[in-house]
Each structure stands twice: as structure tokens, then as C-alpha cells.
């Protein structure tokens, strides 16, 4: 759906849409990260505490975060927006 909204913004605002879309995407991405990190982390941990795979990934990210996240991005099984 985002590509449809981006194209629609281009039709409505022309070249002004480029900074608007970039700014909107950056603000949305930042807010979703902050909410997930500081507001919903405990709730997600409680829900997934019995899942061994989640616990393993969480432990690996705590130890070597950048490498694990990069490897998860390369894996076709994990969607990019996770």
C-alpha cells in the first residue's frame, strides 16, 4: 500500500512529494521503532516467552545485535519489515 500512496502523493504535489514522502516515512519509521522498543517490548516478551526460537534470537541480538539483524535481513524466511 505504501507505493500506491507514494505515487498518489506524486500526482497531487509533484516534486514537492519527494521530501514530504521521505519525511513522513522517516517519522513513521522512528515512531514505530520507539513504540516497539519502549512501549510494547514487555508485552511481546510475555507473549513469546515460551517460544524457544524467539528466545534464541533475542539472546543473540543482545550479544551481537548488528550481525544478527543483518543476517536476519538476508534470510528469505524473515520478512524485511520484522
Secondary structure, 3 states (H helix, E strand, C coil): CHHHHHHHHHHHHCCHHHHHHHHHHHHHHHHHHHHHHHHCHHHHHHHHCCCHHHHHHHHHHHHHHHHHHHHHHHCCCCCCCC
